[in-house]
Structures are given as C-alpha cells and as structure tokens.
C-alpha cells in the first residue's frame, strides 16, 4: 500500500528536522563567518561574484582524449588520456616544464589519477597542467561522479563498496593503459580505490606498478574521525547522518533546490572542510565549491556508508616493494594527517610529507608543494628526468 501525500510530507518534515540538527552541528564553525558576510555583503552581490569567478576561472578546463571503460556490472566509466609531447610543449608553459623536468624524453610510464568523494577528475587540475605533454596521464571519473555513468549496481539497489571502486580502476587501466609501467595517484576516496585495486589484483602491482602516491587518504578507522567537532557533537552526527542522507537521497530534486537556496552556508562548509589556510584564492575556493555541488545528493548518500566499512590496512603490504609517497595537509579535518602517518608506518620505506596549512583538498590549496613531491616520485621511478631548477631546490 502506498503512502498518502500527508504521510510522505510528515516523513519528509521529520527527515528535514534531523538533517537540520546534523548540518547545524557540522556548520557551527562556518556559520559565524557566513552570518557576518550576510550583514556586510548583499545576496545579489555575492551571486554576482560567484558568476564572475565561474566565468573567469580556468580551473577544470583541461581536456584530453576521451574514452570509456566498462566496469564488471556494466557501468560505463569515463576517462581521458593526455599523451606525451616529444618536446614537452611550446611557449611559456613548455619552457617551465622543461625547467622542471629537463629535456630528455620521458620513460614510457602512465600516471593514473583517481579523485575523491564528491569530486571529479578536474580536482587534479594543477597537477594535470604541470604534467601535460611531459608524461602520459589518465584521469577518470569514479562511477556516479563527473561524466561517468550512474553505477548500474547501485540503481539496482546494491550498495557501493570500496572494493567495487578498485575493480572500476582495474577496468580503466585495462582500457586506457593495457601495457607498460604504471604510477597510481589517489586522493581521499581515490587513494582507497588504489588500495582496493592492490588487494584484489596484487599481480597488477607486482608486474606493472612502479610508484604510488596516496594523497589525503586513509586505510581505515574513518568512523573515528571527529571532523574538528566536540565529541558530543560528532557522536550525534554519526548516529543520525546515515538515515538523514538516505532520506535526503530519496527527495533529491527537493534537496537540490534547497542546497541552491542555501549556497552561502554551503560555501562556508566547503571552505572549512576543504582548506586549511585562510588565504585561499577565491577562484580556487569557488572551483572546489562547483566540483562538490555538482555531485547529486543521492550519490552522496549512496557512497557515504562505504567509508565507515573501509579497512585496507592489511592490503597495504602489496605496495611494500614499490616507491610510495604519502602526503597530507596538517589541517585536514576529513582524513586527518594521522591517517597518512599510519599508512607510512605500515610502509616503512614510504616518503611521508605533511604540508603546513593544508586542508583536505591540498592538491588545489598547495599545488606547488604537491607537484614538487609528485615530480620527485616520478623522477625516482624513471617516469621523468630528475627535476632541476627552482622546484627541485624547493
């Protein structure tokens, strides 16, 4: 028997009340700044500023040769390939790349970038720009994110798992880089995806992977993260959030309208949980906001439970013989730097880098620091020449 409209309305009001309480706790750190902004800057002016930033910012504009891989459940996964240019490209950017990487043609290595939760491949914009034409790269959108198809298994009612994402990455590798050495780079959920690939396909790591970079990620115990909140507050959020997200996901159209209506608060939350420093370029902050707000609420709800179940500490051993970079921001509230320290502790030969004033989106907030260490890893594994010039000195 179907619910009456009154029952649906009542259910939605209850879900909305719970959502309000949960989001209220999460927003505590951001709300004060947003309130001050509302007193000093008109809504129309804020909207105009966002539109101006959207129009002027070049971030996320890089595109490569498109392709589609097919996951084991039939989901089409979108990826793009940036091929190598023999001379590293021309003009000022080409000259900068030659200073960074030298003039010798790069080794035949493919670097595969995996993005995080509620993002897409464009979150690697700065690293992609630096490597463009210098080394072969693959950038892909995780299932239900970006240009990839909505997960068919999820449409059929199957929950998302990190293991599924690892199999998706294997499908992308098979389609976009079927031969040759690989360097796997993963941020947040993307790092977990790399771990899942290694656990399920250890032969790929042994035979083909020559380097790995784990950026702002975790091998488990995400259920213990406090997001910078008091213990009582985070416990309250943890109890209600799965149910809230499920309820919100069932009313996706209504929630999306509400999210647009509360854009200021949403932007404040994103800034607090994405960046660690105060002087983030407004265009970069707006770019991060666009990436995250582009993820539908029902996808947010689908993926969230997978993180509390994520445990890949035992799987890290497969990377023990591979050069590994572990990097995190020291002010990351989503996957705290202690999680990166734990990964490095399980991989004693790994290089651990903690970036000062870095938040969860450290590759957008401190792109040069991330690129310095990534360039060093690529040089160590022979993907590019040994870095030279100011970047190497840094």
C-alpha positions in Angstrom: 0.0 0.0 0.0 1.5 3.4 -1.0 1.9 6.3 1.5 -0.5 9.1 1.3 0.8 12.6 0.5 0.3 13.5 4.1 2.4 10.6 5.2 5.2 11.5 2.8 5.0 15.1 3.9 5.3 14.1 7.5 8.2 11.8 6.8 10.0 14.5 4.9 9.5 17.0 7.7 10.9 14.6 10.2 13.9 13.9 8.0 14.3 17.6 7.4 14.4 18.2 11.2 17.0 15.6 11.7 19.0 16.9 8.8 18.8 20.4 10.2 20.2 19.2 13.5 23.1 17.3 11.9 24.0 20.0 9.5 23.7 22.6 12.2 26.4 20.8 14.2 28.6 20.4 11.2 28.1 24.0 10.2 29.0 25.5 13.6 32.5 26.6 12.6 31.3 28.1 9.3 28.1 29.7 10.3 29.5 32.6 12.2 31.6 33.8 9.2 28.7 33.3 6.9 26.5 35.4 9.2 29.0 38.3 9.2 29.2 38.1 5.4 25.5 38.4 5.1 25.5 41.5 7.3 28.1 43.2 5.1 27.5 41.8 1.6 24.2 41.7 -0.2 22.9 38.5 -1.7 22.8 39.9 -5.2 26.5 40.9 -4.9 27.5 37.5 -3.6 25.7 35.8 -6.5 27.3 38.2 -9.0 30.7 37.4 -7.5 30.2 33.7 -7.9 29.2 34.1 -11.5 32.2 36.3 -12.2 34.5 33.7 -10.6 32.9 30.9 -12.7 33.4 32.9 -15.9 37.0 33.9 -15.2 38.5 30.8 -13.6 40.3 28.5 -16.0 40.2 25.6 -13.5 38.7 22.3 -14.8 39.1 23.4 -18.4 41.8 20.9 -19.4 40.5 18.1 -21.6 42.2 15.0 -23.1 41.4 12.2 -25.5 38.1 10.7 -24.2 37.4 7.1 -23.6 35.1 4.8 -21.8 35.8 1.6 -19.8 33.1 -0.9 -18.8 33.0 -2.0 -15.2 32.1 -5.5 -14.1 28.5 -4.5 -13.6 28.2 -2.8 -17.0 28.7 0.7 -15.7 30.5 3.0 -18.3 33.4 4.8 -16.7 34.6 7.9 -18.4 38.3 8.7 -18.7 40.6 11.0 -20.6 44.2 10.4 -21.7 46.9 13.1 -22.1 49.6 11.8 -24.3 53.3 12.8 -24.3 54.6 15.6 -26.4 58.1 15.0 -27.7 59.5 18.4 -26.7 57.3 19.0 -23.6 55.2 21.6 -25.4 55.9 25.1 -26.6 55.6 28.6 -25.2 56.0 29.7 -21.6 54.3 26.6 -20.2 56.6 24.3 -22.2 59.6 26.2 -21.0 58.5 25.9 -17.4 58.0 22.1 -17.8 61.5 21.8 -19.4 63.0 23.6 -16.4 61.0 21.3 -14.1 61.6 18.0 -15.8 64.6 18.6 -18.1 64.7 17.9 -21.8 65.2 14.1 -22.1 62.0 12.3 -23.4 60.1 10.7 -20.5 60.1 7.0 -19.9 57.0 5.1 -21.2 55.1 5.3 -17.9 51.4 6.1 -17.5 50.3 8.0 -14.4 46.7 7.3 -13.4 44.9 9.8 -11.2 42.0 8.8 -9.1 39.8 11.5 -7.5 38.0 11.7 -4.2 34.4 11.6 -2.9 32.1 14.3 -4.4 34.8 15.4 -6.8 35.7 14.5 -10.4 38.9 14.2 -12.4 39.2 18.0 -12.7 40.2 18.2 -9.0 43.7 17.3 -10.3 43.7 20.5 -12.5 47.1 21.9 -11.3 48.9 18.6 -11.4 47.5 17.8 -14.8 48.6 21.2 -16.1 52.1 20.6 -14.9 52.4 17.1 -16.3 50.6 17.8 -19.6 52.7 16.7 -22.5 55.6 15.6 -20.2 54.3 12.1 -19.2 51.3 10.1 -20.3 48.5 10.5 -17.8 45.0 9.1 -17.4 42.3 11.0 -15.5 39.0 9.3 -14.8 35.7 10.0 -13.1 34.6 7.5 -10.4 31.2 5.8 -11.0 28.3 8.2 -10.5 30.7 11.1 -10.5 31.6 13.6 -13.3 30.9 12.2 -16.7 30.8 8.6 -15.7 27.5 6.7 -15.8 25.5 6.3 -12.6 26.5 2.9 -11.1 24.2 0.3 -12.5 24.6 -1.9 -9.5 23.5 1.0 -7.3 20.5 1.7 -9.5 19.6 -2.0 -8.9 19.9 -1.5 -5.1 23.4 -2.8 -4.5 25.4 -0.7 -2.0 28.6 1.0 -3.1 31.8 -0.6 -1.8 35.5 0.5 -2.0 36.2 -2.9 -3.5 33.9 -2.1 -6.4 35.8 1.1 -6.9 39.0 -0.9 -7.0 37.5 -3.1 -9.8 36.5 0.1 -11.6 40.1 1.3 -11.6 41.2 -2.1 -13.0 38.7 -1.6 -15.8 40.1 1.9 -16.5 43.7 0.6 -16.5 42.8 -2.3 -18.9 41.1 0.1 -21.3 43.4 3.2 -21.1 46.8 1.7 -20.2 46.8 -2.0 -21.0 50.6 -2.1 -21.3 53.6 -0.6 -19.7 54.6 0.7 -16.2 52.0 2.5 -14.0 52.2 5.1 -11.3 48.9 5.2 -9.3 47.9 8.5 -7.7 44.9 8.7 -5.4 43.3 11.4 -3.3 41.0 10.5 -0.4 38.5 8.0 -1.9 40.8 7.7 -4.8 43.6 6.5 -2.5 41.2 4.0 -1.0 40.4 2.9 -4.6 44.1 2.3 -5.2 44.3 0.2 -2.0 41.3 -1.9 -3.2 43.0 -2.5 -6.6 46.1 -3.7 -4.9 44.2 -6.0 -2.6 42.1 -7.6 -5.4 44.7 -7.6 -8.1 48.2 -7.9 -6.5 49.6 -9.2 -9.7 49.0 -5.8 -11.3 51.0 -4.2 -8.6 53.8 -6.7 -8.8 54.1 -6.7 -12.6 53.2 -3.2 -13.6 53.1 -0.6 -10.8 56.3 1.3 -10.3 55.1 4.0 -8.0 52.2 5.1 -5.8 51.1 8.4 -4.3 48.5 8.4 -1.5 47.2 12.0 -1.0 45.0 12.9 1.9 43.6 9.4 2.3 43.1 6.7 4.9 43.4 2.9 5.2 40.6 2.7 7.8 39.0 3.8 11.1 37.2 6.6 9.4 34.3 6.1 11.8 36.5 7.6 14.5 37.2 10.9 12.7 35.7 13.9 14.6 35.7 16.5 11.8 37.1 19.0 14.2 33.9 18.9 16.3 33.4 18.3 20.0 32.9 14.6 20.9 29.2 15.0 21.8 28.5 16.8 18.6 30.3 14.3 16.3 28.6 11.4 18.1 25.2 13.0 17.5 26.0 13.5 13.8 27.3 9.9 13.4 24.1 8.5 14.8 21.7 10.4 12.5 23.7 11.1 9.4 23.3 7.7 7.5 19.5 7.9 8.0 19.4 11.6 7.1 21.4 11.1 3.9 19.1 8.2 2.9 16.0 10.4 3.5 17.6 13.3 1.6 18.6 11.0 -1.3 15.0 9.9 -1.7 14.0 13.5 -2.2 16.9 14.5 -4.4 15.1 17.2 -6.5 13.8 19.0 -3.5 17.1 18.8 -1.7 19.0 20.2 -4.7 16.7 23.2 -4.7 17.3 23.7 -1.0 21.0 23.4 -1.5 21.0 26.1 -4.1 18.9 28.3 -1.8 21.5 28.0 1.0 24.5 28.5 -1.3 26.3 30.8 1.2 26.2 28.3 4.1 27.2 25.5 1.7 30.2 27.5 0.5 31.2 28.2 4.1 31.1 24.5 4.9 33.1 23.6 1.8 35.8 26.1 2.6 36.1 24.9 6.2 36.3 21.2 5.3 38.4 21.6 2.1 41.1 24.1 3.0 43.4 24.7 6.0 44.7 28.2 5.2 42.8 31.4 5.3 44.2 33.0 2.2 42.9 30.5 -0.4 42.4 32.1 -3.9 38.7 32.8 -4.1 38.6 31.4 -7.6 40.1 28.1 -6.3 37.6 28.0 -3.4 34.7 28.6 -5.9 36.1 25.9 -8.2 36.1 23.4 -5.2 32.5 24.5 -4.5 31.4 23.8 -8.1 33.0 20.4 -8.0 31.3 19.4 -4.8 27.9 20.9 -5.6 28.0 19.0 -8.9 27.6 15.7 -7.0 23.8 14.8 -6.7 22.6 14.3 -3.1 21.5 10.7 -3.9 25.1 9.9 -4.9 26.4 11.5 -1.8 24.0 9.2 0.2 24.9 6.1 -1.7 28.7 6.4 -1.2 28.8 7.6 2.5 28.3 4.1 4.2 31.3 2.6 2.3 33.7 4.8 4.2 32.8 3.5 7.7 33.3 0.0 6.4 36.6 0.8 4.7 39.6 -1.2 6.1 42.6 -1.7 3.9 45.5 -1.7 6.5 46.3 -5.3 5.7 46.2 -4.7 2.0 49.0 -2.1 2.1 51.6 -4.8 2.2 51.3 -5.3 -1.5 52.9 -1.9 -2.0 55.9 -2.6 0.3 58.3 -3.1 -2.6 57.1 0.0 -4.6 58.3 3.6 -4.1 55.4 5.3 -2.3 54.6 8.9 -1.5 52.2 9.6 1.4 51.1 13.2 1.5 48.5 15.1 3.6 47.7 18.6 4.9 48.3 19.1 8.6 44.8 20.7 8.9 42.8 18.1 7.1 39.6 17.6 9.0 38.2 14.9 6.7 41.1 12.4 6.6 43.4 13.8 9.3 47.2 13.6 8.7 47.4 11.0 11.5 45.8 8.6 9.0 48.6 9.3 6.5 51.1 8.8 9.3 49.5 5.4 9.9 49.8 4.5 6.2 53.5 5.5 6.3 54.0 3.4 9.4 52.7 0.4 7.6 55.0 1.1 4.6 58.4 2.0 6.3 60.1 2.8 3.0 57.4 5.3 2.0 58.1 9.1 1.9 55.8 10.9 4.3 55.1 14.6 3.6 52.8 16.7 5.8 52.0 20.1 4.2 51.7 23.0 6.6 48.4 24.9 6.5 47.0 22.2 4.2 43.4 21.0 4.2 41.7 18.1 2.6 41.9 19.5 -0.9 45.7 20.0 -0.5 46.3 19.5 -4.2 44.2 22.6 -5.0 45.3 24.6 -2.0 49.0 24.0 -2.2 49.5 22.7 -5.8 53.2 23.5 -6.0 54.0 21.6 -2.8 52.1 18.6 -4.0 53.7 18.8 -7.5 57.2 19.1 -6.1 56.8 15.8 -4.2 55.0 14.1 -7.1 57.7 15.2 -9.5 60.3 13.7 -7.3 58.4 10.4 -7.1 58.1 10.4 -10.9 61.8 11.1 -11.3 62.7 8.3 -8.8 60.7 5.7 -10.8 62.1 6.9 -14.2 58.8 8.4 -15.5 60.5 11.8 -16.0 64.1 13.1 -15.7 65.4 14.2 -12.3 63.8 17.6 -11.5 66.0 20.6 -12.0 65.7 24.3 -11.2 63.7 26.1 -8.5 61.1 23.4 -7.9 63.9 20.8 -7.1 65.5 23.4 -4.8 62.2 23.8 -3.0 
